[in-house]
Amino acid sequence: MCFKVTVIYPKVNVVVSPVRVNIPVPIYVTRQYPANVSSACATCSFGVVARRMSKYLKEYYNIDLPAIAEPNPSAKIFFEDLYFALSRPKLNALYSVDTPFVASSTPLPDAPKVIMSTSWHTCTVAKTLGTEECHLVPRSPDDKLADAVYNRHYPKEYDVVAVITQANTAKYKNYALVKRLVDDLKLKAFLVCDAPGCNARTFSMSDEDLHALYAKAYLVMSMSSAEGFAMPPAEAMSVGTPVIHFDTPFMAHPFSSSPQPYDDLVYDAMSHVKGRNGLPYADTGLRKDPVTVYYDNVLHYTVPITGMVLKSSHLNTKYFYDVTYDYDEVKRAVRDALDDIKSRDVEKVREQLHEYAVRRFYHSAVIPKYLEVMKKMGLM
C-alpha cells in the first residue's frame, strides 16, 4: 500500500548570540487520510471523544468519518485542547475544543472563526483571540453502552469512585486531596489514576467496565480545581450516579447548560499573565473571592471553596484558577453528601440523572448541533 507523507516545516527563530539561525522544525508528520474525525492522541480524553463521535455519526446518520488519532488536513472535526490546537497549523475543520486553562503567557495565532466548545471560559478565551462564533456543546458518553449499564441495576459496591488523569503531574486534578479524603473518612473507594494507591490505571479499562464502575458507586468524586469539561461526571450521570465537585464556575460545565456570567475572571487572568514567563505551579498573586455558580435543576453535590488563586500549571505557560478551601469543610461536605445519597430512593435518583444525561449529553442530542454548524461551514 502506498500513501503520501507530508512534513510541515514552519520556520523557528533560534537565537545563539550573536548569530540568528533559522532552523526548520517539523510539527507533525501526517499521512493522506480520507475524511475523518481527528484528535491529537489516542490515549487521552480527546481520543475517546473522537472515537465515540465517529461511531455515532455512522450509527445515527450513516456518515462515515473514521476516528484518526493525528491532526491531519482531511479532518472534518478536530478535537483538542484550545491552546494546543492554536499552536498547530490550521485545519479546514470544525474545531471542538476545551481547556482548563484561562490564560497563556505565550502569544497565540488567531483562533478559528467558528468553534464548538464545552465550557463558557474556553469560548471567552477564544473570542478574545478572534473567534466569532462559539457554540456550547457538552461531551458525550457512549450512548448505547450507558443505556445498557443503566438498565442492569448494579448493586452499590463503593462509597466513591474517582477517575483522575495525569494524577502525578497535573496538581489541579487534586489527586492528593482525593486520596486524603478516602483515607481520613475510611471510604470504600475505587480510584482510576496513575499514582501510588490507585486501583487501576487511566485508559486501562474498557468503556463498558468504566461505566459499570460508575454505576456501582454512591458518588463519583470530580475534585479538580478546573476542567475544560470533565468527562467522568457526564459518564457517571448517564448511568445514574451523582457527582460531588468543587463549587467553582470552572467545574460547572457538566451541571449547567448556560454560560457562567464571569468573563471578567478570564479577562483579568489574561491581562495578569501577559508577557510573564510561567513556572510550574507558581502563584501569580491574582486572587478572587468565591462567586455564585449557576446550575441546572439536577442532583449533584458541591464542596465549598474559600477563594480562587491564579496559578501556572504543569505546562508552565498555561494558567488556571486553583481553589482554596478549608479541609474540614471539604471533609464534612463529602460525608454529608454520602449520608444524603444513601438516604434517598436510589431508583428515583438514577432515573433523574439518566434522563438529564440523555437530554443533554447523548450523541443523539449533540450531533445535530455539529451537523448544523458543519453545513454552514461547507464541511458537509
C-alpha positions as semicolon CSV with decimal commas, in nm:
position;residue;x (nm);y (nm);z (nm)
1;M;0,000;0,000;0,000
2;C;0,130;0,344;-0,087
3;F;0,049;0,660;0,098
4;K;0,158;1,014;0,080
5;V;0,358;1,163;0,367
6;T;0,360;1,537;0,418
7;V;0,606;1,700;0,655
8;I;0,518;2,052;0,762
9;Y;0,818;2,271;0,844
10;P;0,744;2,608;0,999
11;K;1,041;2,839;1,048
12;V;1,150;2,880;1,407
13;N;1,396;3,150;1,504
14;V;1,662;3,020;1,739
15;V;1,895;3,279;1,887
16;V;2,251;3,173;1,967
17;S;2,413;3,504;2,049
18;P;2,535;3,682;1,850
19;V;2,412;3,483;1,544
20;R;2,044;3,427;1,450
21;V;1,983;3,094;1,277
22;N;1,662;2,975;1,104
23;I;1,604;2,603;1,170
24;P;1,308;2,416;1,016
25;V;1,139;2,201;1,284
26;P;0,864;1,951;1,186
27;I;0,543;1,999;1,388
28;Y;0,389;1,669;1,281
29;V;0,401;1,412;1,003
30;T;0,066;1,323;0,853
31;R;-0,049;1,053;0,613
32;Q;-0,308;1,118;0,346
33;Y;-0,635;1,006;0,506
34;P;-0,997;1,002;0,391
35;A;-1,234;1,249;0,554
36;N;-1,227;1,183;0,927
37;V;-1,281;1,288;1,285
38;S;-0,941;1,378;1,426
39;S;-0,781;1,413;1,768
40;A;-0,422;1,470;1,871
41;C;-0,388;1,150;2,073
42;A;-0,535;0,801;2,116
43;T;-0,494;0,756;2,493
44;C;-0,646;1,081;2,609
45;S;-0,997;1,215;2,655
46;F;-0,992;1,380;2,311
47;G;-0,921;1,045;2,150
48;V;-1,211;0,888;2,339
49;V;-1,444;1,169;2,231
50;A;-1,336;1,138;1,867
51;R;-1,394;0,762;1,859
52;R;-1,741;0,799;2,009
53;M;-1,833;1,079;1,768
54;S;-1,720;0,866;1,473
55;K;-1,921;0,569;1,599
56;Y;-2,249;0,759;1,637
57;L;-2,216;0,964;1,318
58;K;-2,216;0,628;1,142
59;E;-2,487;0,469;1,356
60;Y;-2,736;0,758;1,365
61;Y;-2,670;0,930;1,031
62;N;-2,473;0,678;0,821
63;I;-2,192;0,935;0,794
64;D;-1,860;0,754;0,762
65;L;-1,587;0,962;0,927
66;P;-1,331;0,729;1,086
67;A;-1,152;0,842;1,402
68;I;-0,785;0,926;1,343
69;A;-0,553;0,997;1,637
70;E;-0,345;1,250;1,446
71;P;-0,416;1,606;1,329
72;N;-0,447;1,589;0,952
73;P;-0,570;1,802;0,661
74;S;-0,857;1,563;0,582
75;A;-1,024;1,613;0,921
76;K;-1,383;1,738;0,925
77;I;-1,394;1,767;1,306
78;F;-1,086;1,819;1,523
79;F;-1,096;1,755;1,899
80;E;-0,816;1,914;2,100
81;D;-0,723;2,145;2,389
82;L;-0,775;2,505;2,274
83;Y;-0,416;2,617;2,332
84;F;-0,258;2,313;2,168
85;A;-0,497;2,342;1,874
86;L;-0,386;2,700;1,815
87;S;-0,018;2,601;1,825
88;R;-0,061;2,367;1,526
89;P;-0,105;2,451;1,157
90;K;-0,467;2,542;1,089
91;L;-0,701;2,273;0,959
92;N;-1,005;2,331;0,742
93;A;-1,220;2,159;1,003
94;L;-1,471;2,233;1,275
95;Y;-1,265;2,272;1,591
96;S;-1,421;2,123;1,904
97;V;-1,205;2,249;2,187
98;D;-1,192;2,289;2,560
99;T;-0,926;2,369;2,818
100;P;-0,896;2,405;3,195
101;F;-0,664;2,700;3,136
102;V;-0,795;3,056;3,124
103;A;-0,476;3,227;3,007
104;S;-0,138;3,176;2,844
105;S;0,178;3,383;2,855
106;T;0,272;3,253;2,508
107;P;0,144;3,461;2,213
108;L;-0,106;3,260;2,008
109;P;-0,224;3,298;1,647
110;D;-0,579;3,392;1,561
111;A;-0,841;3,142;1,668
112;P;-1,069;2,965;1,416
113;K;-1,369;3,182;1,329
114;V;-1,621;2,915;1,436
115;I;-1,570;2,659;1,712
116;M;-1,760;2,419;1,932
117;S;-1,667;2,423;2,299
118;T;-1,778;2,258;2,620
119;S;-1,706;2,549;2,854
120;W;-1,803;2,914;2,882
121;H;-1,448;3,018;2,970
122;T;-1,300;2,849;2,662
123;C;-1,547;3,046;2,449
124;T;-1,441;3,366;2,623
125;V;-1,070;3,299;2,565
126;A;-1,127;3,206;2,200
127;K;-1,333;3,518;2,133
128;T;-1,052;3,740;2,265
129;L;-0,825;3,568;2,010
130;G;-1,054;3,622;1,712
131;T;-1,326;3,355;1,722
132;E;-1,658;3,498;1,604
133;E;-1,891;3,210;1,690
134;C;-1,860;2,969;1,981
135;H;-2,128;2,704;2,023
136;L;-2,160;2,546;2,368
137;V;-2,196;2,168;2,346
138;P;-2,111;1,908;2,612
139;R;-1,900;1,596;2,574
140;S;-2,085;1,265;2,543
141;P;-2,074;0,920;2,699
142;D;-2,119;0,613;2,482
143;D;-2,499;0,631;2,440
144;K;-2,593;0,266;2,393
145;L;-2,331;0,137;2,632
146;A;-2,453;0,380;2,901
147;D;-2,812;0,266;2,842
148;A;-2,709;-0,098;2,877
149;V;-2,520;-0,035;3,202
150;Y;-2,803;0,179;3,340
151;N;-3,055;-0,099;3,273
152;R;-2,852;-0,360;3,462
153;H;-2,924;-0,203;3,804
154;Y;-2,585;-0,279;3,957
155;P;-2,578;-0,301;4,339
156;K;-2,364;-0,039;4,511
157;E;-2,015;-0,163;4,600
158;Y;-1,825;0,161;4,663
159;D;-1,881;0,481;4,857
160;V;-1,689;0,677;4,594
161;V;-1,523;0,632;4,257
162;A;-1,278;0,881;4,108
163;V;-1,110;0,891;3,767
164;I;-0,807;1,122;3,771
165;T;-0,592;1,163;3,461
166;Q;-0,238;1,299;3,497
167;A;-0,255;1,241;3,873
168;N;0,123;1,264;3,913
169;T;0,179;1,578;3,708
170;A;-0,136;1,792;3,697
171;K;-0,183;1,909;4,053
172;Y;-0,505;2,092;3,964
173;K;-0,662;1,745;3,940
174;N;-0,617;1,725;4,322
175;Y;-0,530;1,357;4,349
176;A;-0,360;1,411;4,688
177;L;-0,681;1,565;4,824
178;V;-0,895;1,276;4,699
179;K;-0,658;1,020;4,849
180;R;-0,653;1,206;5,183
181;L;-1,033;1,219;5,193
182;V;-1,061;0,849;5,116
183;D;-0,814;0,766;5,394
184;D;-0,946;1,010;5,657
185;L;-1,312;0,920;5,603
186;K;-1,229;0,549;5,566
187;L;-1,425;0,531;5,243
188;K;-1,464;0,221;5,033
189;A;-1,325;0,365;4,711
190;F;-1,205;0,270;4,365
191;L;-0,953;0,514;4,217
192;V;-0,859;0,511;3,849
193;C;-0,536;0,707;3,814
194;D;-0,162;0,683;3,755
195;A;-0,024;0,725;4,106
196;P;0,057;0,515;4,412
197;G;-0,259;0,386;4,577
198;C;-0,468;0,371;4,259
199;N;-0,677;0,062;4,184
200;A;-0,646;0,085;3,804
201;R;-0,454;0,298;3,557
202;T;-0,625;0,559;3,345
203;F;-0,726;0,438;2,997
204;S;-0,659;0,077;3,102
205;M;-1,029;-0,007;3,144
206;S;-1,280;-0,066;2,867
207;D;-1,562;0,186;2,829
208;E;-1,805;-0,080;2,947
209;D;-1,608;-0,159;3,261
210;L;-1,564;0,211;3,337
211;H;-1,936;0,288;3,302
212;A;-2,016;-0,017;3,518
213;L;-1,772;0,108;3,781
214;Y;-1,956;0,441;3,800
215;A;-2,286;0,256;3,839
216;K;-2,151;0,062;4,139
217;A;-2,070;0,381;4,337
218;Y;-2,289;0,601;4,553
219;L;-2,086;0,905;4,443
220;V;-1,833;0,995;4,177
221;M;-1,575;1,244;4,301
222;S;-1,468;1,506;4,047
223;M;-1,243;1,723;4,262
224;S;-1,034;1,913;4,008
225;S;-0,993;2,286;4,060
226;A;-1,075;2,341;3,692
227;E;-1,158;2,139;3,382
228;G;-1,235;2,204;3,019
229;F;-1,541;1,988;3,072
230;A;-1,475;1,675;3,286
231;M;-1,593;1,354;3,121
232;P;-1,641;1,141;3,436
233;P;-1,941;1,346;3,561
234;A;-2,123;1,308;3,228
235;E;-2,047;0,936;3,216
236;A;-2,149;0,891;3,580
237;M;-2,482;1,069;3,536
238;S;-2,554;0,866;3,223
239;V;-2,566;0,550;3,438
240;G;-2,750;0,721;3,724
241;T;-2,472;0,809;3,970
242;P;-2,446;1,159;4,122
243;V;-2,126;1,362;4,137
244;I;-1,956;1,575;4,403
245;H;-1,729;1,861;4,295
246;F;-1,592;2,200;4,399
247;D;-1,836;2,490;4,382
248;T;-1,643;2,689;4,122
249;P;-1,755;2,817;3,780
250;F;-1,462;2,628;3,627
251;M;-1,618;2,295;3,730
252;A;-1,981;2,383;3,648
253;H;-1,988;2,264;3,285
254;P;-2,145;1,916;3,331
255;F;-2,412;2,060;3,562
256;S;-2,502;2,382;3,382
257;S;-2,624;2,421;3,026
258;S;-2,581;2,801;3,032
259;P;-2,263;3,013;3,033
260;Q;-2,147;3,143;3,370
261;P;-2,151;3,529;3,381
262;Y;-1,787;3,566;3,481
263;D;-1,596;3,667;3,168
264;D;-1,413;3,922;3,385
265;L;-1,231;3,636;3,559
266;V;-1,088;3,534;3,222
267;Y;-1,003;3,889;3,114
268;D;-0,827;3,959;3,444
269;A;-0,626;3,638;3,415
270;M;-0,521;3,712;3,057
271;S;-0,412;4,065;3,147
272;H;-0,231;3,947;3,458
273;V;-0,004;3,696;3,280
274;K;0,068;3,898;2,967
275;G;0,439;3,876;2,898
276;R;0,501;3,658;3,204
277;N;0,731;3,356;3,195
278;G;0,550;3,074;3,370
279;L;0,694;2,840;3,631
280;P;0,530;2,513;3,735
281;Y;0,251;2,591;3,981
282;A;0,373;2,941;4,052
283;D;0,125;3,160;4,240
284;T;0,076;3,469;4,025
285;G;-0,069;3,672;4,310
286;L;-0,409;3,717;4,144
287;R;-0,679;3,615;4,392
288;K;-1,056;3,612;4,362
289;D;-1,340;3,566;4,609
290;P;-1,592;3,283;4,559
291;V;-1,876;3,363;4,318
292;T;-2,230;3,237;4,283
293;V;-2,233;2,946;4,040
294;Y;-2,549;2,880;3,839
295;Y;-2,658;2,519;3,793
296;D;-2,936;2,327;3,621
297;N;-3,200;2,154;3,830
298;V;-3,016;1,823;3,856
299;L;-2,891;1,636;4,161
300;H;-2,523;1,692;4,235
301;Y;-2,324;1,785;4,543
302;T;-2,094;2,084;4,580
303;V;-1,793;2,140;4,804
304;P;-1,750;2,498;4,932
305;I;-1,438;2,697;4,847
306;T;-1,286;2,997;5,025
307;G;-1,147;3,157;4,709
308;M;-0,959;3,118;4,380
309;V;-0,591;3,176;4,302
310;L;-0,445;3,209;3,952
311;K;-0,153;2,967;3,912
312;S;0,064;2,840;3,633
313;S;0,013;2,475;3,554
314;H;0,245;2,181;3,495
315;L;0,266;2,318;3,139
316;N;0,441;2,632;3,270
317;T;0,296;2,893;3,035
318;K;-0,071;2,791;3,089
319;Y;-0,270;2,932;3,380
320;F;-0,576;2,812;3,572
321;Y;-0,775;2,922;3,876
322;D;-0,685;2,692;4,164
323;V;-0,934;2,670;4,452
324;T;-0,860;2,742;4,815
325;Y;-1,060;2,562;5,080
326;D;-1,094;2,463;5,442
327;Y;-1,013;2,093;5,458
328;D;-1,253;2,027;5,744
329;E;-1,534;2,181;5,538
330;V;-1,440;1,967;5,239
331;K;-1,442;1,654;5,454
332;R;-1,778;1,750;5,603
333;A;-1,927;1,811;5,257
334;V;-1,822;1,466;5,134
335;R;-1,953;1,295;5,446
336;D;-2,285;1,484;5,428
337;A;-2,323;1,403;5,057
338;L;-2,275;1,033;5,123
339;D;-2,525;1,041;5,411
340;D;-2,776;1,218;5,187
341;I;-2,746;0,993;4,883
342;K;-2,768;0,678;5,097
343;S;-3,094;0,806;5,247
344;R;-3,259;0,868;4,908
345;D;-3,463;0,645;4,682
346;V;-3,182;0,517;4,460
347;E;-3,410;0,435;4,167
348;K;-3,556;0,786;4,157
349;V;-3,206;0,935;4,165
350;R;-3,091;0,704;3,887
351;E;-3,389;0,791;3,670
352;Q;-3,348;1,168;3,710
353;L;-2,976;1,164;3,632
354;H;-3,010;0,929;3,336
355;E;-3,286;1,140;3,182
356;Y;-3,073;1,454;3,224
357;A;-2,778;1,282;3,056
358;V;-2,988;1,157;2,764
359;R;-3,139;1,501;2,709
360;R;-2,814;1,693;2,737
361;F;-2,508;1,473;2,679
362;Y;-2,604;1,192;2,443
363;H;-2,485;1,197;2,082
364;S;-2,850;1,189;1,978
365;A;-2,875;1,539;2,130
366;V;-2,528;1,669;2,041
367;I;-2,463;1,553;1,683
368;P;-2,744;1,761;1,525
369;K;-2,571;2,074;1,658
370;Y;-2,243;1,967;1,499
371;L;-2,407;1,890;1,165
372;E;-2,586;2,225;1,159
373;V;-2,260;2,416;1,207
374;M;-2,066;2,195;0,965
375;K;-2,324;2,254;0,691
376;K;-2,294;2,630;0,742
377;M;-1,915;2,597;0,712
378;G;-1,941;2,395;0,391
379;L;-1,789;2,084;0,552
380;M;-2,084;1,858;0,471
